[in-house]
Amino acid sequence: MKKNQKKVLPGILFLAAATFMLVLASPLTADEGMWTLDNPPVKQWKEKYGFEPTQAWLDHIRLASVRSNDGGSGSFVSPNGLVLTNHHVALGQLQKVSTAEKNYVANGFYAATAAEELPCPDLELNVLISMENVTARINAAVKPGMDAIKANKAKKAVIAAIERKSLKKTGLRSDVVALYQGGEYWLYRYKKYTDVKLVFAPEQQAAFFGGDSDNFTYPRHDLDMALFRAYEKGKPAHVKHYLKWSANGAADGELVFISGNPGSTNRLLTLTQLQFQREFTYPVRLKLMKRMLAVAKKYAMQGMEQARQAAGIIFGIENGLKVSSGELDGMKAPGFMEKKAASEAEFRKMIESNPKWKDAYADAWDQIAQAIEKLKPRQSEFTFRRVPGLRLGRIAQQIVRYVAEIRKPDGQRLQGYHDSQLESLRFRLFSPAPIYLGLEEALLIDGMKQEIEELGADDPFVKILLDGKTPEEAAKALLAGTQLTDPALRRKLVDGGEAAVAKCNDSFIVLARKLDPIMREMIKWQEDNIESIVRPAGEKIGQARFAIYGKNAYPDATFTLRLSYGTVMGYPMNGTIAPYKTTFYGLFDRAASFDNKPPFNLPRRVAAARDKLDLSTPLNFVCSGDIIGGNSGSPVINKAGEVVGLVFDGNIESFVGRFFYDDTANRTVSVHSAAIIEAMKNIYGAEKLVQEILGK
Amino acid sequence: MKKNQKKVLPGILFLAAATFMLVLASPLTADEGMWTLDNPPVKQWKEKYGFEPTQAWLDHIRLASVRSNDGGSGSFVSPNGLVLTNHHVALGQLQKVSTAEKNYVANGFYAATAAEELPCPDLELNVLISMENVTARINAAVKPGMDAIKANKAKKAVIAAIERKSLKKTGLRSDVVALYQGGEYWLYRYKKYTDVKLVFAPEQQAAFFGGDSDNFTYPRHDLDMALFRAYEKGKPAHVKHYLKWSANGAADGELVFISGNPGSTNRLLTLTQLQFQREFTYPVRLKLMKRMLAVAKKYAMQGMEQARQAAGIIFGIENGLKVSSGELDGMKAPGFMEKKAASEAEFRKMIESNPKWKDAYADAWDQIAQAIEKLKPRQSEFTFRRVPGLRLGRIAQQIVRYVAEIRKPDGQRLQGYHDSQLESLRFRLFSPAPIYLGLEEALLIDGMKQEIEELGADDPFVKILLDGKTPEEAAKALLAGTQLTDPALRRKLVDGGEAAVAKCNDSFIVLARKLDPIMREMIKWQEDNIESIVRPAGEKIGQARFAIYGKNAYPDATFTLRLSYGTVMGYPMNGTIAPYKTTFYGLFDRAASFDNKPPFNLPRRVAAARDKLDLSTPLNFVCSGDIIGGNSGSPVINKAGEVVGLVFDGNIESFVGRFFYDDTANRTVSVHSAAIIEAMKNIYGAEKLVQEILGK
């Protein structure tokens, strides 16, 4: 499940982020759900599978699970801090440690000795150490008589306070998470690892065999894996909780668990919210992405080095495009909205039938609908007012905001700039990862052109951005006048505070300063007019569900740790049956079927290893576990808590999983644990790592 | 493209057969069409592919093509009468020459020497020798002032006369074929081969790997081939026109041709006809088939020998079920009928716009609609009034009719009993192929039960059928009292004429005699009330299309020789791309992916040959050529007239091909010519045959 769509286009997912997630309307069927660790579906497991985990089993899984700030998941697989995740989760770091001379994305990487392990510039790994229900404390912040705007602010302030206090007390990363769209608030504390080294990755062509064509499909033949090692105090982290390796790996019909961090689901947005997404959010997102993709591809055509530089962003956009197109198709499918409308009508009817419920909850839907109507005329601004390009515009904006925000009391700051968030923010902001000016320029120019088209040349934001120049001139001037590629300058500006930033004449900083008032007006308008309405309305709906259905449900995904479960099994596909697994035979078949043409060309090392490989070794497999983007890199675990696979994708039928779960054909696609061992041994000669993983 | 659905259930396709086929409404796009050999789409070939065949090329292809009375196609592939077709086309004969001791279906067959070649009991092969347009002669039979019933009879009489005269004059099988649903009538003359021997067939598990699950799907891994040899005067037929073998076989993007006999298409039935099929014909057909399948499967469960006996019929029904379900789904798909309604409305509007056209053609649609209304109340009788079982009831009915019909002037006989048709009829009627009484009994009993349910115990047909007994008793009595399993008795009855049949007390003959008046009333009613209306109305629509669009079109399929063409190419599938070919690697993968469980178990000999095989050899491939059931066994030919493949199926997306052609995903699935050689050489050791095919 590719995960970096959000990072590519931070602006346009705005509404999805602002309108919180809702809990389930109806009783669960099948292997549904992304369950929080405090409320696993033990009853379902016991009834359907006769499995009852101990608290120690649950704790062990949780403490062996890892979240990556690159938007994916992972797990410890050795006592020496070895972390297993996907190649595509590692892709960002692989790209950042590569150079024109050493292309680890294209050629793979293997550190045969500790000395060869390669430091990652800005990878942060989190382990969820504790969870604490803080709902009551947050709700207590809202005093009788407060209006919506004040109530919203009060809640935000207390959340920041809880996080700050926790950080101070424990030294752990402390995030308050809204679950059941505010039906519950939890304080999650994480141990952080920021000294992380790259240990192993196959060449991208083995990890992502079949490329964008095969992405999100099954049967599949990808060795989408990578290994990092977490360090502490300069030494491999000694971890007590790591997952042992299963001797045989996933078997047909087996019960398995997935421990990871699903990013977001929209399973219970209201009908109006979904309609707005279908009619506006998605089409605009696709428009933006297609245009960015065209620019990145054109850039990549200029030469080998340009292709290398653009590889990550092209992967990310293509991935996002395929997801978003699939999700939009799902929303447009006959019956989709009708089904949604019917289930919402039924729920609302139940609420109307009880005077107490009616009084407490019934107006939530209309409030959300009104907020959306209010948003519509400004939605273009929220979508397109952005400094185009990949990193420089964003870095400058963050620096300008940083120095302003930290002067305020913590509770009044913008989201992202609270005390508890600063360390992670600085870690990324000061990253030494390279910035490719050619690519930035291409995206800047075309992005500005698009903004002129969409917003008009007279839009105040666009006017400042262009500064009276053509997009080409403006981009050239911006890039000529910046030194922000140097992390030391960024650090100097942040450390120098408002004074340093105010007198800085770096072109991007100057631009960010000029644009900041416009952006702040938008944020404030959004908080006061949309968030302060939609958030409590969503909470009402969540509370209504608690009132009617109890807590026998899971919250929508929030990129926090969840446990999914399911059965290893094929499904009806294309008039026949998709098998529960694929094999290395299938990899060789698919390459030969396309006459070895890209993206189906067999990597050289794989072809060379043909006679050493047992071609009947399972390569990928599917299970009915319920996942979504963010789950990439999650371990698939058997009842004994052993690794039987590595989640890397959903099948094409899983796109509608954002909106509802249907186990008929919705499948999680994973690398089989046997494939990892077979490949590392017989293709990559990484025998030593194999021994470490197998605990030998 | 499996072809024996019609044979399993002859009655229920009645309306499709009675309502003739229509020609194309709109200009052709893509690689569409099943073209008659007198009117190949040379213009399209030239424009799109720069290919212009000579008349000699066309004649050669035609004369090397073979039609099988088992409902499939084939081609000569050596000067010594070797005929290449599908395993599933050969299945009927394989079943008939097998015994409990020698199961050639399960184990395959190879005659290493001429002496070992195995005579087929009732296989007739036809080669289309000449085609003659006889439209004017047939239309001249209808005199001014004739009413519909008389006109219908007059036409039938002249058709029979033309066929009889031609047979007498040339000794060739002579069939008048209505093309463009009577817009044209052609006299097709065929050379017949009835002395045919089985030469080679792989085990069914290799030919039909993946079974019913993979049937009509792609990617596919079937070695669906068999070889017969035509004999003349006791010696291998020496044929001048046979297809040479391509050195490399089908390549990606190559232009290819398919020469074969598509059975029937419904591309331009009227909206009312399609609606009738969707609402009645198909659901009833599915009901019948599902029930027969359940009975046959239950019978097969009784033991190895029962399973062997029922294998053919189970294959046939499963195949038909998958087709019919797919076609019904196609008709039920959103937009299908709307699209049909719109195109029909447009066509009728054009007719209305021209007073001459309006006068000549405009009433055809209402006439067809009225005939269907008339049919509806009797449709249950037409569907269910049949002697159940596979062969005995039908044999008895044919004998009873035969002796009565041949006493009439040829022009007045029932269809199937004209002089020109008798030889082929007798060939099948006197076939020594075994009849399995246990299977007949099971189907008889359940069929009678179903007729009671559907028609009521008081239906006159049902009353005669049951003769006051329970279905179990009636079936037992019928089977105890028959000797029709003996071909000699059948011959004796036919040769003895009406007198012999009248005094015969064989239980099935007695039953057929009693039922005959009821059946004849139905046939007459149908001819007078439906056929005599629908046929000329269909002709009007066909003529209207000629008037408006000219003859730049192909007629609907009629199980006569057609040339299709297309490009070897993959297609978008399941979110990715289906490759243009599969390989032996894929066969091993699919077996391993299902842990070698049926129907995905690798045949023993294939598994044993693993290291001898070049696993990258192409196994199956797809092209955009336009085919349908009946095309099974057609050669796929390159521009040089060489065999590059062997048609055996359509993909799941081709089901709607019965109603319209869309080259986006409609694909013909073929065995690659290289797979045939590789397998015969390295799996089956049939080196001698390989040499014959390669012309060495």
Boltz contact constraints between the chains, C-beta under 6 A:
constraints:
  - contact:
      token1: [A, 213]
      token2: [B, 576]
      max_distance: 6.0
  - contact:
      token1: [A, 213]
      token2: [B, 577]
      max_distance: 6.0
  - contact:
      token1: [A, 214]
      token2: [B, 576]
      max_distance: 6.0
  - contact:
      token1: [A, 216]
      token2: [B, 575]
      max_distance: 6.0
  - contact:
      token1: [A, 217]
      token2: [B, 574]
      max_distance: 6.0
  - contact:
      token1: [A, 217]
      token2: [B, 575]
      max_distance: 6.0
  - contact:
      token1: [A, 217]
      token2: [B, 576]
      max_distance: 6.0
  - contact:
      token1: [A, 334]
      token2: [B, 334]
      max_distance: 6.0
  - contact:
      token1: [A, 574]
      token2: [B, 217]
      max_distance: 6.0
  - contact:
      token1: [A, 574]
      token2: [B, 574]
      max_distance: 6.0
  - contact:
      token1: [A, 574]
      token2: [B, 652]
      max_distance: 6.0
  - contact:
      token1: [A, 575]
      token2: [B, 216]
      max_distance: 6.0
  - contact:
      token1: [A, 575]
      token2: [B, 217]
      max_distance: 6.0
  - contact:
      token1: [A, 575]
      token2: [B, 652]
      max_distance: 6.0
  - contact:
      token1: [A, 576]
      token2: [B, 213]
      max_distance: 6.0
  - contact:
      token1: [A, 576]
      token2: [B, 214]
      max_distance: 6.0
  - contact:
      token1: [A, 576]
      token2: [B, 217]
      max_distance: 6.0
  - contact:
      token1: [A, 577]
      token2: [B, 213]
      max_distance: 6.0
  - contact:
      token1: [A, 579]
      token2: [B, 593]
      max_distance: 6.0
  - contact:
      token1: [A, 579]
      token2: [B, 594]
      max_distance: 6.0
  - contact:
      token1: [A, 581]
      token2: [B, 593]
      max_distance: 6.0
  - contact:
      token1: [A, 582]
      token2: [B, 593]
      max_distance: 6.0
  - contact:
      token1: [A, 583]
      token2: [B, 589]
      max_distance: 6.0
  - contact:
      token1: [A, 583]
      token2: [B, 592]
      max_distance: 6.0
  - contact:
      token1: [A, 583]
      token2: [B, 593]
      max_distance: 6.0
  - contact:
      token1: [A, 585]
      token2: [B, 585]
      max_distance: 6.0
  - contact:
      token1: [A, 585]
      token2: [B, 588]
      max_distance: 6.0
  - contact:
      token1: [A, 585]
      token2: [B, 589]
      max_distance: 6.0
  - contact:
      token1: [A, 585]
      token2: [B, 592]
      max_distance: 6.0
  - contact:
      token1: [A, 586]
      token2: [B, 589]
      max_distance: 6.0
  - contact:
      token1: [A, 588]
      token2: [B, 585]
      max_distance: 6.0
  - contact:
      token1: [A, 589]
      token2: [B, 583]
      max_distance: 6.0
  - contact:
      token1: [A, 589]
      token2: [B, 585]
      max_distance: 6.0
  - contact:
      token1: [A, 589]
      token2: [B, 586]
      max_distance: 6.0
  - contact:
      token1: [A, 589]
      token2: [B, 589]
      max_distance: 6.0
  - contact:
      token1: [A, 592]
      token2: [B, 583]
      max_distance: 6.0
  - contact:
      token1: [A, 592]
      token2: [B, 585]
      max_distance: 6.0
  - contact:
      token1: [A, 592]
      token2: [B, 616]
      max_distance: 6.0
  - contact:
      token1: [A, 593]
      token2: [B, 579]
      max_distance: 6.0
  - contact:
      token1: [A, 593]
      token2: [B, 581]
      max_distance: 6.0
  - contact:
      token1: [A, 593]
      token2: [B, 582]
      max_distance: 6.0
  - contact:
      token1: [A, 593]
      token2: [B, 583]
      max_distance: 6.0
  - contact:
      token1: [A, 594]
      token2: [B, 579]
      max_distance: 6.0
  - contact:
      token1: [A, 616]
      token2: [B, 592]
      max_distance: 6.0
  - contact:
      token1: [A, 652]
      token2: [B, 574]
      max_distance: 6.0
  - contact:
      token1: [A, 652]
      token2: [B, 575]
      max_distance: 6.0
